[in-house]
Amino acid sequence: MKATEVRKTAYSMPLTSPAYPKGPYRFVNREFLVITYRTDPEKLRAVVPEPLQVDEPLVKFEFIRMPDSTGFGDYTESGQVIPVRLGKEAGGYSHAMYLNDGPPIFGGRELWGFPKKYAQPSLQVDRDTLVGTLDYGPVRIATGTMGFKHVAVEPDTVLKALAAPNFLLKIIPHVDGSPRICELVRYELLDVALKGAWSGPAALDLRAHALAPVAELPVLEVVSAIHILADLTLGLGRVVHDYLGASGRG
């Protein structure tokens, strides 16, 4: 293959059979269980990179079922998102994510900088309870429960929350192990078609693990919970802060 062909065709590895297709990435019947909890403010601020700022010591623990996604297939995801502010703009910072499918791990890390690792999350209804779990290997590290569809939530409130920007710390090393890319990335959810949203009583249990330290942001109090069903497109990102500067792009 000539160098001109490589430049023209290459967008992901492997060259001749990329691990994921080009976007856009549309999700149908994407289902969220999001449990918001209060945590230790000092531990929270220690993991949020500047220039992002934390106003309240809150964390959103998410369990997300994605049964129909363009290019990524059928998978489930779980992790922690921290409410933050960049200047006057409020949004969410993805602190940790765990999922059970290769293409969204590869694409999520390479394109946006999602902090994804392989694990086994699940989200399902058990009679009267919505149950989310997260296993890292044989160890159960998170269990979230919520009463199933107890109270309908006003659509405008949910759409406003889904429209808020999201932030990621994209880190790609150079071939010698030094940092090649270290950027704060902003992205949004687009073309959201909300199919329903509900709240209810909720509980969240986190357990310690050396390689999946979700419990290092401890649950001090469950503040709220929401169950959302929607179709949406995952928008591509843009860089809002370069930690290495122009010299870091060599």
C-alpha positions, 0 to 999 in steps of 0.5 A: 500500500502506497503512503498516499493510500495510507494517508487517505484510508487510515482512521483507526487500527488495524489499518485493513480492518478497523476495530470500529467504523466511522460515525456518526454513532446513533443509539436506539433505546439507550437506557440509563439508571443514574444514582446521584450521591454525596461524597467526600469533597477532598477526595472528589477534588483530588481527581478532577483536573483543572481547569474544571471546578467542583461546586458540590461534592456530588457523583453520578453513578451510571448504569447504561444499557445500549442494545442498539448502537451504530457500529458498537453493537449491543453492550452495557456500561457503568461508571462515575460522572462528576458534576463540574464547571468550566468557567460559567458552563456546567457539565459532567466529567467522566471519571471512570467507565467500565463496559463489556464490548471491544469496539466501544472501548477502542473507539471511546478511548481513541476518538474522545478519550473516554476512560474505559476499561473492560468489566461486566456491568448489567442493568435489568428489571427484577420484578419491582426493582431496577437493578444495576450491577458492576463486576470487575472479574469475579468481584462485585464492585457496585450495586445500584437499585431503584424502585421501578417507574415510581414517579414520572419526571418532567421531560423538559428537566431531563432534556436539559440535563442530557443537553449539558456538555460533557468533559473527558481527559484524553491521554495518548502516549508517544511510542517512547512512553512519554505523553503525546496527547493530554487534552481536555475534550468537550462533547455533547449528546445530539438529536435526543428523542426522549421516550420516558423518565422516572424517579424512585427510591434508590440505594447504591453500594460500592466495594473496594478494588485495586484496579477499579477503585469506584469506592474511593469516592465513597457514598455518604448519602444518596441524593436522587435517582433517575431512570431514562429511556431515549434515542440519541447520537453521540457527538464527536468532541473538540479540544478545550484545553491542551495540557502539553501546549503546542510542543506536546504535539510533535 
